Amino acid sequence: AGFIAMSVGDLPALVAGMAGGMLAIQGTSLAPQAEWVSSGFWGAMIAGFAAGLVVKLLRTAFKRLPSALVHIKTVLLYPVASLAVVGFMMVFLVNAPLGRFNTWIYQLLASMQGGSRVVMAAVLGALMAVDFGGPINKAAYLFGTVALAGGQEEFMAAVMAGGMVPPLGVALAGTLFPERFTTKERHTAMTDYLMGACFITEGVVP
């Protein structure tokens, strides 16, 4: 969450992003929590983006402050204000609904038996290979991390297998059928062995 925040809003957003991620993992909320778990990875991701966006908005709002206050803005105003906004958002708006959503996913996965688990794993693996690291790929990966946190390791195994297949497939194609590829494509295909082994689906993109 901290690094996501920093990538969006630079260094002043780091503290708010890290704090928001901690609140997400702990599931801090003023509502009763007996019936749900923390917002986890989803909440941390939202906190990171929110912290970065808040800092960007603050920069726009205070860009006309006197130059003498530049250091105060960077060191005090941006971190404190973004921390307050992100903390309020996580405690009052994000953790409770996302915690309920995570609990529902855990219960759904735990209720699956036999063939339904195989079908779900196959679908997740296929979604990982649909857009080679795009939004569908990331959604399947997030679902896998939620399942892993709930003790359903086989779904994450399917996600990883699905993400490794595209680059490894391209690498094997370049090795077995070199005459169908240009010299540059064959060299690129060789690097896809490493990309696939490291679970980097984007390695298949030219």
PALO-659544 format. One record per atom (N, C-alpha, C, O): x, y, z. Coordinates in steps of 0.02 Angstrom, whole numbers, plus 50000, padded with zeros to 5 digits. Example, Ala and Ser with C-alpha at 12.3 -4.5 7.8 and 13.67 -1.06 7.14 Angstrom:
2
506604971650390
506154977550390
506604983550390
507124983450423
506424988850354
506844994750357
506455000250394
506705005750402
This chain:
206
500414994050000
500005000050000
500435006350000
500275011249967
500975006150038
501425011850040
501745013349973
501785019049952
501975008049939
502295009149874
501795011049820
501965014949775
501185008549824
500665010749777
500535018149787
500485021949739
500475020249850
500355027249865
500915031649839
500805036949811
501535029349849
502115033249827
502145033649751
502355038749723
501945028349716
501945028449643
501435033349615
501515035949560
500905034649653
500375039249630
500505046349654
500455051149615
500685047149717
500755053849746
501445055649770
501535060649805
501955051649752
502645052849772
502735051849848
502295049349882
503315053849872
503525052249941
503035054649995
502935050950044
502725060549989
502265062650043
501675057950055
501365058150108
501515053750006
500955049150014
501145042550047
500715038450063
501795041450058
502035034950084
501735033350152
501485027750163
501765038050198
501545036750267
500805034950268
500595030150301
500395038950233
499675037650232
499525030950200
499085027350223
499885029150147
499785022650115
499955016950162
499575012050166
500515017450197
500715012050243
500215011450301
500035005950321
499995017150327
499515017050382
498855014050359
498545010150394
498635015950298
498015013150272
498065005650261
497585002050274
498645003350237
498744996250229
498724992450295
498444986950299
499024995450347
499004992350413
498294991850439
498094986750468
497904997250430
497204997050451
496804991850413
496354988650440
496974990950349
496624985950308
496774978850333
496324974750340
497404977450347
497604970750369
497304969250438
497094963650451
497284974250482
497004973250549
496244973350548
495934970950596
495944976050495
495214976350492
494914981350540
494344980450562
495284986650556
495044991550605
494404994850583
494364997650528
493894994650625
493244997650609
492864998850673
492974995450723
492425003750672
492015005150730
491415000650735
491085000450787
491264997050682
490694992450682
490904985750714
491494984150716
490424981950741
490584975350769
490894970850716
490664970650659
491434967350734
491814963550685
491754955950692
492114952250660
491304953750733
491264946550746
491114942550683
491314936850677
490744945650636
490504941750579
490934942350517
490774939450466
491494946150519
491904946550459
492644947050477
492834948250534
493054946250426
493784946550434
494014953350409
493604957750393
494684954350405
494944960750382
494834961650307
494684956850271
494904967850284
494824969250212
495434966850172
495394966350111
495984965450206
496564962150176
496864965750116
496934971850116
497034961750065
497394964350006
496984969649970
497244974649948
496324968349964
495894973149929
495914979949964
496004985149932
495824979850029
495824986050067
496484989650064
496504995750059
497034985850068
497704988950064
497814992249997
498104997649993
497584989049944
497654991949877
497254998449871
497505003449844
496644998449897
496225004449895
496555009949936
496555015749916
496835008249994
497165013150036
497755016350001
497865022350005
498145012349965
498725014949929
498525019949876
498805025449871
498035018049834
497815022649782
497495028949811
497595034449787
497095028049864
496765033749895
497275038649924
497205044749916
497795036149957
498305040549985
498655044549931
498765050549938
498835041249876
499155044749821
498715050049790
498935055549775
498075048349780
497605053149750
497475059049796
497405064749772
497435057849861
497325063349908
497905068249906
497795074249906
498515065649904
499105070049900
499095074049835
499265080049835
498905070949780
498875074549716
498345080149719
498465085549694
497775078749750
497265083849757
497495089449803
497345095349790
497845087749856
498105092849901
498615097349866
498635103349877
499025094349824
499505098349786
499145103349741
499345109149736
498615101049710
498235105649667
497895111149707
497875116849686
497635109349766
497275114249807
497735119449837
497535125249846
498355117549853
498805122049888
499395124349845
499915126349871
499325123949779
499885125649736
500045133149737
500585135149715
499575137349761
499685144549762
499915147149830
499945153249840
500085142749875
500345144949939
501025148349929
501375146749881
501225152949973
501875156249966
502445151249964
502415145949994
502975153149929
503545148649922
503875147149989
504195141949997
503795151550037
504085150450103
503775144450139
504065141650185
503175142550118
502825136950150
502905130350112
502565125450129
503335130250062
503415124150022
503635118250064
503355112750058
504125119350108
504375113850149
503845111550199
503805105550215
503445116150224
502915114250271
502405109850236
502155104950265
502245111650173
501765107550135
502015100350129
501645095650141
502645099650109
502905092950094
503005088850157
502855082850158
503255091950209
503445088250270
502865087350318
502825082250352
502405092150321
501875091950371
501175091450342
500785086950359
501005096150298
500315096650275
500085090450236
499575087550253
500455088550185
500245082850143
500215076350182
499705072850179
500735074550220
500695068150257
500135067950309
499775062950315
500065073350348
499565073350402
498855073350373
498435069550396
498735077650324
498055077950295
497875071450260
497315069050267
498335068650221
498185062350186
498095056650236
497685052250225
498485056650290
498415051550341
497715051850373
497405046750385
497485057950387
496825058750418
496275056450371
495805052950392
496325058250307
495805056350259
495785048850248
495255045750249
496375045850237
496405038650224
496195034750286
495835029750280
496405036950345
496205033550406
495455033650416
495155028550432
495145039450406
494415039950411
494075035350360
493595031850377
494325035450298
494025031450245
494055023950261
493565020350252
494635021650285
494705014550299
494265012350358
493955007150355
494255016350410
493885014450471
493135014750460
492765010350484
492895019850425
492175020950420
491865018350355
491265016850353
492255017850301
491955016350236
492195009750204
491805006550168
492805007750215
493105002350176
493124995750213
492904990550187
493374995750274
493524989350308
492914984950319
492944978950308
492354987950341
491764983850356
491484980450294
491404974350295
491324984050239
491044980550181
491534975750147
491334970350126
492164977750143
492644973150111
492794967150156
492924961750131
492764968250222
492844962550268
492284957550259
492404951450259
491674960050251
491104955550239
491184951950172
491034945950166
491434955550121
491544952550056
492064946950060
491954941550032
492614948150094
493124942950103
492854936950140
493004931250122
492454938250192
492154932750229
491704928550184
491704922450188
491314931850142
490874928350095
491284923950047
491094918250033
491844926650022
492264922649977
492554916650014
492554911149987
492794917650076
493054912050114
492534906550122
492674900650112
491934908650140
491394903750151
491204900250086
491074894250085
491194904050031
491044901049966
491554895849946
491384890349924
492194897549954
492724892849936
492724886749981
492824881049959
492594887850046
492584882250093
492004877550079
492044871550093
491454880150051
490864876050038
490934871849974
490544867249963
491414873549932
491494869949869
491774863049882
492214862049924
491524858249845
491754851349852
491894848249784
491564849849735
492394844049781
492534839949722
492564843749657
493004848049648
492104842149612
492114844849544
492064852349541
492364855449498
491674855449586
491594862649585
492254866249599
492384871549571
492664863349642
493314866249657
493774865749596
494144870449581
493734860149560
494134859349500
493924864449447
494354867449414
493274865349439
493024870149389
493254877249407
493484880949364
493184879049471
493394885749492
494134886849480
494344892149457
494544881849497
495264882349486
495424883049412
495854886949393
495074879249370
495184879649298
495004886549271
495354889349228
494454889349295
494244896049273
494754901249293
494924905649253
494984900949355
495484905749378
496124905249337
496414910349318
496344899149324
496944898249283
496854901049213
497314904149186
496274899949183
496144902549116
496124910249116
496374913349069
495824913149167
495794920449171
496484923549177
496594929149153
496944920049209
497624922649214
497954923349146
498394927549136
497744919249098
498064919149032
497674923048980
497874923248921
497124926248999
496694929548950
497014935748920
497054936448859
497254940248963
497504946748938
498234948148957
498444953848955
498604942948976
499334943448984
499544949049031
499944953349013
499284949149091
499474954149141
499014960049144
499174964849180
498454959949109
497984965449109
497504965149169
497644961449217
496964968949167
496504969249224
496164962549241
496064961149300
496004958449191
495704951949205
496204947549242
496034944049290
496824947649218
497364943949251
497434946049324
497484941849368
497434952549336
497524955049404
496934953349448
497014951949507
496324953349420
495734951549459
495774944249481
495614942549538
495984939849435
496064932749453
496604931849506
496524927749552
497144935649500
497674935149550
497434937449619
497574934249669
497064942949621
496794945349684
496334940049716
496354938949776
495914936849675
495484931649700
495904925949730
495734923149782
496454924349696
496894919049721
497214920849788
497274916549831
497404927149797
497704929249860
497194928949917
497364927049973
496574930749902
496044930249952
495934922949972
495864921350031
495924918549922
495844911349936
496434908749977
496334904750023
497034910949961
497624908749998
497594910950070
497764907050115
497374917150082
497304919550150
496784915550189
496824915050250
496294912750153
495784908750186
495954901350191
495534897250210
496584899550175
496804892650181
496624888150122
496674882050127
496414891250066
496234887350006
496814887649956
496764891049905
497364884149971
497984884849932
497914882449860
498274884949816
497474877649847
497434874849780
497214880049728
497394879549670
496814884949748
496604890049701
497184894549681
497244896549622
497614896149728
498204900249711
498684896249668
499014899049625
498724889649679
499144885449637
498894885649564
499294885949518
498234885449555
497954885949488
498094892749456
498234893249397
498044898049497
498194904749472
498914905249448
499054908049395
499374902549488
500084902849469
500224898749406
500594900949363
499914892949402
500014888749342
499744892349280
500064892249228
499154895349286
498874898949230
499284904949209
499324906449149
499604908249256
500024913949240
500694912049210
500994916049174
500924906049224
501574903749197
501514900749128
502014900449091
500924898349109
500844894849045
500994899248984
501364896948941
500734905448979
500854909348917
501594910448901
501794908948844
502014913048947
502714913948928
503074907348915
503494906948870
502914902148953
503234895648941
503014892748874
503404889548839
502384893848856
502134891548791
502494894948733
502674891648684
502594901548739
502954905148687
503684902848683
503954902048628
503984901648741
504684899348742
504744892448708
505204891348669
504284887948723
504304881348692
504174881748617
504484878148578
503724886148597
503584886948525
504204889448489
504354887148433
504564894148519
505174896648488
505714891548484
506134891748439
505724886848531
506224881548532
506054875948484
506484873448448
505424873948482
505214868148441
505094870048368
505174865848323
504894876248355
504744878248287
505114884748270
504794889848255
505784884748271
506164890848260
506054893948191
506124899948182
505904889748141
505824892248073
505214896848066
505154900448016
504764896748113
504164900848110
504244907648144
503774911648146
504844909048169
504964915248205
505564918848176
506014915648147
505574925448183
506164929348163
506724928348214
506604925548268
507314930548197
507884929848243
507744933548308
507894930948362
507474939548303
507324943348364
506804939848406
506854939648467
506294937048374
505774933548411
506044927348445
505824925648501
506504923948413
506804917948444
507204919848506
507174916248556
507584925348502
507964927548561
507494929548618
507614928048676
506954932948600
506454934848651
506134928648682
506014928548742
506004923648641
505694917548666
506134914148719
505874911048766
506794914648711
507234911448759
507164914648828
507204911248879
507074921248830
506994924548895
506334922648928
506254923448989
505854920348888
505204918548916
505234912248960
504794911149001
505754908148953
505844902549000
505924905249071
505604902849118
506354910349077
506464913349143
505844917049167
505654916649226
505524920749121
504914924449139
504374919749165
504054921049216
504274914249129
503764909449150
503924906249217
503474905449259
504554904449227
504754901349290
504674906149348
504564904049405
504724912649334
504654917749387
503944920349393
503824925149430
503464917249358
502764919149362
502654926349339
502294930149371
502964928149283
502884934749254
502504933849188
502814932749136
501854934249191
501444933149131
501574938249077
501524936749018
501754944449097
501874949749049
502464948249002
502544951648951
502874943249019
503434941548976
503224939248907
503634939248861
502604937348899
502364934948834
502214940648787
502154939648726
502144946848813
501984952648771
502614954648732
503134955548763
502564955448666
503164957248626
503474963848648
503974965948620
